[in-house]
């Protein structure tokens, strides 16, 4: 099969939308790649999870990974991430870019100090600060939160998404709201993420330890918001009304498109990844700018560098995964720190090892560390500090 066809089948499989025929076609490809047992009776399995576990139990994983090109390795990692059950059954395989050796799936345990306990994953939670300074705690336990802020209705819908909508008022009243509009801020703590819909219909996913400052109502010819941390935007198209995201020393300007911005203060650069449409990235110190096309990523520090990018890695957090792509252990630990509220301490100089793969953000910290430990890096949990050892 061509790579394009494989990718389509993988996407359907991971989202549980593949038909029985498509699933069988995917598994036939698996079998042809590794010369596995061809006498599988797919009709014998009524439960999809049982079928996945059975397929994976038939695969000689290390041989499969060593045989495949990087494209197929990535396919395997994503397939393994399709369910937490599969993850815990077979683990996740990382490889060292330097010597192309592969970790063996052995039973490992993270060293835990006597007083340390496992840390649960983050949840949907945030704090909304209204224009009058009032703070509202948002989490999964609340339903139908309704606030009127200067004629704007702030409503938490059944899916847990905060929505801003303009009340049905007369033209004169709406003009008054536009002239007096204030700003709200939504902030996620460490171990929290949240989704909201702005007054213009734009949707924003906010990652952990992030904040978004935005006007209750977008007036004038520009829609401007301010981001700290990371967010994924699906900007609603509004004729002749530009949408601008300010973050650190860059701005991103769009009319309507989908993109991700990672502007955490502890990351070395601001990273912007374009999913569809087009955006203009401006470095504020020099006023240099670049136009991004879909599948491109900019990195802004004192300059703007553009590269082609597999966008899956940069938006996986939105869909519930850590996705590591040639990531150093320091990068991995920064991501875990923002989700589990831990700090990392490095006991000695570690080998220059890089990680590939996806891990569900629904796992506990110890479960994640046990998977990472298969890469020949070891961990000890001491309270909320993770000691990283070679």
C-alpha positions as CSV (number, residue, x, y, z in Angstrom):
1,X,0.0,0.0,0.0
2,X,1.1,3.6,-0.6
3,X,2.0,5.7,2.4
4,X,-1.0,8.0,1.8
5,X,-3.4,5.1,2.0
6,X,-1.7,3.8,5.1
7,X,-2.0,7.2,6.8
8,X,-5.7,7.3,6.1
9,X,-6.3,3.9,7.5
10,X,-4.3,4.7,10.6
11,X,-6.3,7.9,11.2
12,X,-9.5,6.0,11.0
13,X,-8.2,3.2,13.2
14,X,-7.1,5.6,15.9
15,X,-10.4,7.4,15.9
16,X,-12.4,4.2,15.9
17,X,-14.1,5.1,12.6
18,X,-12.5,2.3,10.5
19,X,-14.9,-0.2,9.0
20,X,-14.3,-3.9,9.5
21,X,-13.0,-4.1,5.9
22,X,-10.6,-1.2,6.5
23,X,-9.3,-2.7,9.8
24,X,-8.7,-6.0,8.1
25,X,-6.8,-4.3,5.3
26,X,-4.6,-2.5,7.8
27,X,-3.9,-5.7,9.6
28,X,-3.1,-7.5,6.4
29,X,-0.5,-4.9,5.7
30,X,0.9,-5.5,9.2
31,X,1.1,-9.2,8.4
32,X,2.8,-8.7,5.1
33,X,5.4,-6.4,6.7
34,X,6.5,-8.9,9.4
35,X,5.4,-12.3,7.9
36,X,3.1,-12.9,10.9
37,X,0.6,-15.7,11.3
38,X,-1.9,-15.4,8.4
39,X,-4.5,-17.6,9.9
40,X,-6.3,-15.0,12.1
41,X,-10.0,-15.4,12.4
42,X,-11.1,-11.7,12.7
43,X,-14.8,-12.8,12.9
44,X,-14.1,-14.5,16.3
45,X,-13.6,-11.2,18.0
46,X,-16.7,-9.2,18.9
47,X,-14.9,-6.6,21.1
48,X,-12.6,-4.2,19.3
49,X,-10.3,-3.9,22.2
50,X,-9.9,-7.7,22.4
51,X,-9.1,-7.6,18.7
52,X,-6.4,-4.9,19.1
53,X,-4.8,-6.8,22.0
54,X,-4.8,-10.0,20.0
55,X,-3.2,-8.3,17.0
56,X,-0.5,-6.8,19.1
57,X,0.1,-10.0,20.9
58,X,1.0,-11.6,17.5
59,X,3.5,-8.9,16.6
60,X,7.2,-9.3,17.2
61,X,7.5,-5.6,18.0
62,X,11.3,-5.1,18.1
63,X,11.7,-6.9,14.7
64,X,8.9,-4.8,13.3
65,X,10.4,-1.5,14.4
66,X,13.8,-2.3,13.1
67,X,12.4,-3.2,9.7
68,X,10.4,-0.1,9.2
69,X,11.4,3.3,7.9
70,X,10.8,6.3,10.2
71,X,7.3,6.8,8.7
72,X,6.3,3.3,9.7
73,X,7.9,3.6,13.1
74,X,5.7,6.7,13.7
75,X,2.7,4.7,12.5
76,X,3.5,2.0,15.1
77,X,3.8,4.5,17.9
78,X,0.4,6.0,17.1
79,X,-1.3,2.7,16.7
80,X,0.0,1.7,20.2
81,X,-1.4,4.9,21.6
82,X,-4.9,4.1,20.3
83,X,-5.9,2.9,23.8
84,X,-4.5,3.0,27.3
85,X,-5.1,-0.7,27.6
86,X,-2.8,-1.4,24.7
87,X,-0.2,1.1,26.0
88,X,0.0,-0.7,29.4
89,X,0.1,-4.1,27.7
90,X,3.1,-3.5,25.5
91,X,4.6,-0.2,26.6
92,X,6.1,2.4,24.3
93,X,9.2,2.0,22.3
94,X,11.8,4.7,22.1
95,X,15.0,4.7,20.1
96,X,18.3,6.5,20.4
97,X,19.0,8.6,17.4
98,X,22.8,8.2,17.8
99,X,23.1,4.5,17.6
100,X,19.7,3.3,16.4
101,X,19.4,0.8,19.2
102,X,16.0,0.0,20.6
103,X,14.7,-0.5,24.1
104,X,13.5,-3.9,25.0
105,X,10.0,-4.2,26.7
106,X,11.0,-5.4,30.1
107,X,9.0,-5.1,33.4
108,X,10.4,-2.0,35.2
109,X,9.5,-0.1,38.3
110,X,10.3,3.5,39.1
111,X,12.2,3.9,42.4
112,X,9.8,5.7,44.9
113,X,10.8,7.2,48.2
114,X,8.8,6.0,51.2
115,X,6.8,9.2,51.5
116,X,6.2,9.7,47.8
117,X,2.9,8.8,46.3
118,X,1.8,8.5,42.7
119,X,0.6,11.7,41.0
120,X,-2.7,11.7,39.1
121,X,-3.0,13.3,35.6
122,X,-4.4,16.8,35.1
123,X,-8.0,17.7,34.4
124,X,-10.2,20.3,32.8
125,X,-9.9,23.3,35.1
126,X,-9.2,27.0,34.9
127,X,-9.9,30.4,36.5
128,X,-11.9,33.0,34.7
129,X,-11.2,36.6,35.7
130,X,-14.0,39.0,34.6
131,X,-13.5,42.7,33.6
132,X,-14.7,43.7,37.1
133,X,-12.0,41.6,38.8
134,X,-14.3,38.8,39.9
135,X,-12.8,35.4,39.7
136,X,-14.7,32.2,38.8
137,X,-13.3,28.7,39.2
138,X,-14.1,26.5,36.3
139,X,-13.9,22.7,36.4
140,X,-15.7,19.5,35.4
141,X,-18.1,19.6,38.3
142,X,-19.8,22.8,37.2
143,X,-22.6,23.0,34.7
144,X,-24.6,25.8,33.2
145,X,-22.4,28.6,34.5
146,X,-24.0,31.8,33.2
147,X,-22.6,35.3,33.7
148,X,-23.6,38.6,32.1
149,X,-20.5,40.8,31.6
150,X,-21.3,44.1,30.0
151,X,-24.1,42.7,27.8
152,X,-22.1,39.5,26.9
153,X,-23.5,36.2,28.1
154,X,-20.7,33.9,29.4
155,X,-22.1,30.3,29.4
156,X,-20.6,26.9,30.1
157,X,-22.2,24.4,27.7
158,X,-22.9,20.7,28.2
159,X,-19.5,19.8,26.8
160,X,-17.7,21.9,29.4
161,X,-16.8,24.7,27.0
162,X,-17.0,28.4,27.9
163,X,-18.9,30.4,25.3
164,X,-19.1,34.1,24.9
165,X,-22.2,35.4,23.0
166,X,-23.7,38.8,22.5
167,X,-27.1,39.3,24.1
168,X,-30.0,40.1,21.7
169,X,-30.1,43.9,22.3
170,X,-31.0,46.9,20.2
171,X,-28.4,48.6,17.9
172,X,-27.9,51.5,20.3
173,X,-27.3,49.1,23.2
174,X,-24.8,47.0,21.2
175,X,-22.9,50.1,20.2
176,X,-22.7,51.1,23.9
177,X,-21.3,47.6,24.7
178,X,-18.7,47.9,21.9
179,X,-17.5,51.3,23.2
180,X,-17.2,50.1,26.8
181,X,-16.0,46.5,26.3
182,X,-13.6,45.2,28.9
183,X,-11.1,42.3,29.0
184,X,-11.4,38.9,30.5
185,X,-8.6,36.5,31.3
186,X,-8.8,32.7,31.5
187,X,-5.9,31.0,33.2
188,X,-5.1,27.3,33.5
189,X,-3.1,26.0,36.4
190,X,-0.4,23.4,36.3
191,X,-2.3,20.2,35.6
192,X,-5.2,21.9,33.9
193,X,-6.5,22.7,30.4
194,X,-9.6,24.3,29.1
195,X,-11.6,25.2,26.0
196,X,-13.5,28.4,25.2
197,X,-15.4,30.0,22.3
198,X,-14.8,33.7,22.0
199,X,-17.5,36.3,21.1
200,X,-16.6,36.1,17.4
201,X,-17.0,32.3,17.3
202,X,-13.3,31.6,17.4
203,X,-12.4,28.5,19.4
204,X,-9.4,28.2,21.7
205,X,-7.9,25.2,23.5
206,X,-5.6,26.4,26.3
207,X,-2.9,24.0,27.5
208,X,-1.7,23.7,31.2
209,X,0.0,26.6,32.9
210,X,-1.2,29.1,30.3
211,X,-3.4,32.2,30.1
212,X,-5.3,34.1,27.5
213,X,-6.4,37.7,27.9
214,X,-9.1,38.8,25.4
215,X,-11.8,41.4,25.0
216,X,-15.3,40.5,26.0
217,X,-16.5,41.9,22.7
218,X,-14.3,42.5,19.6
219,X,-14.6,46.1,18.5
220,X,-13.0,48.0,15.7
221,X,-11.1,46.4,12.8
222,X,-8.8,44.1,14.8
223,X,-9.5,41.1,17.1
224,X,-6.5,41.0,19.5
225,X,-5.8,38.5,22.2
226,X,-2.7,38.0,24.4
227,X,-1.3,34.5,25.1
228,X,1.1,33.2,27.7
229,X,1.9,29.5,27.5
230,X,0.4,27.3,24.8
231,X,-2.9,27.4,22.9
232,X,-4.5,26.0,19.8
233,X,-6.7,28.4,17.8
234,X,-9.5,27.8,15.3
235,X,-10.1,31.4,14.2
236,X,-13.5,32.3,12.8
237,X,-13.4,34.1,9.5
238,X,-14.7,37.6,9.8
239,X,-14.5,39.8,6.7
240,X,-11.8,42.6,6.9
241,X,-11.4,42.0,10.7
242,X,-7.9,40.7,11.4
243,X,-7.3,38.3,14.3
244,X,-4.0,39.0,16.2
245,X,-2.3,36.8,18.9
246,X,0.4,38.6,20.9
247,X,2.8,36.3,22.8
248,X,6.2,37.3,24.0
249,X,8.2,39.0,21.3
250,X,6.0,37.9,18.4
251,X,2.6,38.5,17.0
252,X,0.6,36.2,14.7
253,X,-1.9,37.8,12.3
254,X,-4.7,35.9,10.6
255,X,-8.1,36.3,9.0
256,X,-9.3,32.8,9.7
257,X,-7.3,29.6,10.1
258,X,-6.1,26.8,12.5
259,X,-2.7,27.0,14.3
260,X,-0.9,26.3,17.5
261,X,1.4,28.6,19.5
262,X,3.8,27.4,22.2
263,X,5.1,30.5,24.0
264,X,6.0,29.1,27.4
265,X,8.6,31.2,29.2
266,X,10.8,28.2,30.0
267,X,11.1,27.1,26.4
268,X,14.0,28.5,24.3
269,X,11.9,29.8,21.4
270,X,8.3,30.6,20.6
271,X,7.0,27.9,18.2
272,X,4.0,28.5,15.9
273,X,2.7,25.6,13.8
274,X,0.2,26.1,11.0
275,X,-2.5,23.5,10.4
276,X,-4.5,25.1,7.6
277,X,-4.9,28.5,5.9
278,X,-2.1,31.1,6.2
279,X,-0.7,33.3,9.0
280,X,1.8,36.2,9.2
281,X,4.4,35.8,12.0
282,X,6.1,39.0,13.1
283,X,9.2,39.2,15.4
284,X,8.5,42.4,17.3
285,X,12.1,43.5,18.1
286,X,13.2,43.6,14.5
287,X,9.7,43.8,12.8
288,X,10.8,41.0,10.5
289,X,8.0,38.7,9.4
290,X,7.3,35.5,7.5
291,X,4.2,34.0,5.9
292,X,3.5,30.4,7.0
293,X,1.8,27.9,4.8
294,X,0.1,24.7,6.1
295,X,2.6,22.2,7.4
296,X,5.2,24.8,8.3
297,X,6.5,25.9,11.7
298,X,8.2,29.1,12.8
299,X,10.6,29.4,15.6
300,X,11.1,32.9,17.0
301,X,13.9,34.2,19.2
302,X,15.8,37.1,17.8
303,X,15.0,36.0,14.3
304,X,12.4,33.8,12.5
305,X,13.3,30.4,11.3
306,X,10.8,28.3,9.2
307,X,10.8,24.6,8.7
308,X,8.5,21.9,7.3
309,X,6.8,20.0,10.2
310,X,4.6,17.0,10.9
311,X,1.9,19.0,12.7
312,X,0.7,16.0,14.7
313,X,3.4,16.4,17.3
314,X,2.4,20.0,18.1
315,X,-1.3,19.5,18.6
316,X,-1.3,16.1,20.2
317,X,-1.7,17.7,23.7
318,X,-5.1,19.0,22.6
319,X,-6.2,15.4,21.9
320,X,-4.8,13.9,25.1
321,X,-1.3,12.8,24.3
322,X,2.3,13.8,25.0
323,X,4.0,13.4,21.6
324,X,7.7,13.4,21.6
325,X,9.5,14.0,18.3
326,X,13.3,13.9,18.5
327,X,12.8,15.4,22.0
328,X,15.6,15.6,24.6
329,X,15.0,14.4,28.2
330,X,14.9,18.0,29.3
331,X,12.1,18.8,26.8
332,X,10.2,15.7,28.0
333,X,10.5,16.6,31.7
334,X,9.3,20.2,31.0
335,X,6.1,18.8,29.5
336,X,5.6,16.4,32.4
337,X,6.3,19.2,34.9
338,X,3.4,21.3,33.5
339,X,0.9,18.4,33.6
340,X,1.8,16.7,36.8
341,X,3.2,19.6,38.8
342,X,6.7,18.1,39.3
343,X,10.2,19.4,39.0
344,X,13.2,17.5,37.6
345,X,16.6,17.0,39.1
346,X,19.4,15.6,36.9
347,X,21.8,13.4,39.0
348,X,24.6,13.4,36.5
349,X,25.3,14.1,32.9
350,X,22.9,12.1,30.7
351,X,23.6,10.7,27.3
352,X,22.4,12.8,24.4
353,X,19.3,10.6,23.9
354,X,16.2,11.7,22.0
355,X,12.7,10.3,22.3
356,X,10.1,9.4,19.7
357,X,6.5,8.4,20.5
358,X,3.2,9.2,22.1
359,X,1.9,8.7,25.6
360,X,-1.6,9.3,26.9
361,X,-2.0,12.2,29.2
362,X,-4.6,10.2,31.1
363,X,-1.9,8.0,32.7
364,X,-0.5,8.6,36.2
365,X,3.0,10.0,36.6
366,X,4.5,6.6,37.6
367,X,2.9,4.9,34.6
368,X,4.4,7.5,32.3
369,X,7.8,7.2,34.0
370,X,7.7,3.4,33.7
371,X,7.2,3.7,29.9
372,X,10.0,6.3,29.6
373,X,12.3,4.1,31.7
374,X,12.4,1.6,28.8
375,X,14.7,4.0,27.1
376,X,17.6,3.3,29.5
377,X,17.0,6.5,31.5
378,X,16.0,5.8,35.1
379,X,13.8,7.8,37.5
380,X,13.2,8.2,41.2
381,X,10.2,9.9,42.6
382,X,10.7,11.9,45.8
383,X,7.6,13.8,46.7
384,X,7.0,16.1,43.7
385,X,10.6,15.9,42.5
386,X,11.7,13.4,39.8
387,X,15.3,12.5,39.9
388,X,16.6,11.6,36.5
389,X,19.5,9.2,36.3
390,X,21.5,7.4,33.5
